[in-house]
């Protein structure tokens, strides 16, 4: 059995174990989007392997078309679900003060993550994408953007863990760590690919990415097998800061609405 096959089989077993633990520990109640994403990765990995295995010969008629179609579908679905996972993580971090936040706060969180992704987008291009069809190159950039975005979210949660009152035994940081580690290796390998000249080098670095994904899965298996630590409340200073930011945003919207209605008001006597 080849190393690629061993890594794929091991990752599939680990994915199944993660899904089982999400159900057993009832993590899906607090993180339904991440749980759905975990099921998707399990089903997708098995399906993609089965589909591409039938077109493993380069001379197979329609092999390139199948590769492109499978890549397009998986990247679009994967990116959409990852966006939902990142929004869910950010929203869960705010759990201690969510009841005090104004309506529409979840939409604001989603908009902020989209804005961060838009900032990353121009820097996420890969040299290899310029030699690909436009739709493939665009999806490669999208995939790289979400990889960098996952690393940024992980670094932000880890760096601000004390302020956000989360630790390594809280699900938010555990999920972000698994996503961030695999993405960090993926981004590094994508940069190394630009300096490689042989297919063997390319293949070996891709095996490292799969191995890092397997490590993330094993980390989740160990983490989810344990009882989650009770979430601590925010410090009074942090609560005040978050509520003040939410209040400022609400006041700005009201002021903007008032200024807009003021343009149609009556004009006083000359």
C-alpha positions, 0 to 999 in steps of 0.5 A: 500500500502506498503512502498516499493510500495509508494517509488517506485511509488513516485520515478517513478513520480519524474523520469518522472518529471525530464525527462520532465524538461530536455526536457522543459529547453532544458538541453538535448542539453548540457547534452545528455548523462545524459538526456538519462540516466534519460530516461533509469532509468525511463524505467528501474525502471518501467520494472524491477518492472513489471518483478520482481512483476510477480516473487515476490513469492520465490517459483516461478519456475525460480525466482532466474534466473530471479532476476540474469538476470535482475540484470546483465542487469541493472548493465551493462547498468547502469554502462556504461551510468554512465561512459558516464555521468561522462565523460560528466560532466568533459568535461562540466566543461572544457567548458570555455577552450575547444576550446583551448584544443588539439584534443583528450582531451575528450579521455584523460578525459575518460581515467582519469576517468577510471584510477580513477575507477581502483584505487577505484576497489580494495577497492570496494569489499563487504563481501556478494559478496564472497558468490555469483556466480562470475559474480554476485560478479563482478557486485556488485563490479562494482556497488560499484565502480561507487557509490564511483566514483560518490561520489569522482566526487561530492566532487571534483566538490564541493571542487574545485567549486571556482577554476572551476567557477561553483556554485550551480545554474550551471547544472554541480554541480546540476547533480553531487550533485544528483548523489553524495548524493544518492551514498553516502547513498548507500555506507554507507548502503552497509557497514551497511549491513555487520553488520546486521543479520535480513531480516527486518534490511536489508529491512529497510536500502534498503528503506533508499537508495530508499528514498535518491534517491527520495530526489536526484530526488526532488532536480533535479526537483527543480533545473531544474525548475529554469533557469541556472545561466550563466557560469562564465569564468575561472580565468586567473590563472586557464586558464593558469594552464589547458592550461599548463597541456594540453601543457605538455601532448602534448609535452610529446607525441611528445617527446615520438614519437621522441624518438621512431623514433630516435631508427631507425636512422642512426648510425654515423661513428665510 
